[in-house]
């Protein structure tokens, strides 16, 4: 009885909701809300999260959902996703998780992210939340956003800083021109973002040729060579008592754990390296580049800050130059140039 009452209340207040009340007999199914598109979400990372633990640091994880609609058959909330991956003792977690949500009304629905501290057998403790209105997304365009976490999305009275969460978003309406359609068959397993990249990389002729060769279900792998040029840094933070630093940069591909590092530039807070490193990337959509700046000392090293990048932008644009602020530092910027040389392959699944 309680579940019946709860479902009835949820059905009446869930947003968006559209109730069709026929006045005359007829088929009104066209007026009901139906799936209109797919939202691609990449949960990249969070930073400066509020510490909820007395001893040690929080073990954060995220819950993401698009304001759900009731499932017509099971009477449960649909299109809900929980990210059950938490990072131990880390207030600056890196997730790099990729998800899809079915959208039924892009003008009213929104994506909500809620961050919690995992407490083991006890109830998780809420850290903060953020939201993105789908109406603010340009269809077919990747949007990279940092969102400030708040205590409540409805009541904006709390000014306490709770940290930020980093997302990449892509909204793809169904039937959108320039084809986010399946290039092989109706059961082709590929995300909308992968379709965009595949169509841009190989073209329709290659798609038709590949379809003629095999009818197996296939999955795209965005493989290629990432060329990273570490140009220079500006206004690095002082970490030595003498007021200088001997900085160098460590480059790491998160998924493959491939590493490289620049030379050390002595006594400079504005070092120039102009060094280029090439990485063979096996799965560009799900890998990340981490650049950490360190101060070299005779008996060790001091951490100065880092930059974290997904490969989405360089895969889409082919090459770009950027000036990136250092995370975890009071000051400092890193100037880099990224270039992508694609080598697309397929795998049977």
Secondary structure, DSSP 8 states (H G I E B T S, - for coil): -HHHHHHHHHHHH-SS------SSSS--GGGS----EEEEEEEEEEES-----SSS--BEEEEEEE---B-TTT-SB-SEEE-----TTBSS-EEEEEEEEEES-TTT-EEEEEEEE--TTS--EEEEEEEEEGGGS-TT--EEEEEE-BS-SS-TT------EEEEEEEEEETT-TTT-S-SS-TT----HHHHHHHHHHHHHHHHHHHHHH--S-EEEE--EEEEEEEEEEES----STTS--BEEEEEEETTT--EEE---B-SBSS-EEEEEEEEEES-GGG-EEEEEEEEEETTEEEEEEEEEEESHHHHHHSEEEEEEE-BTSSS-EEEEEEEEEE--EEEE-
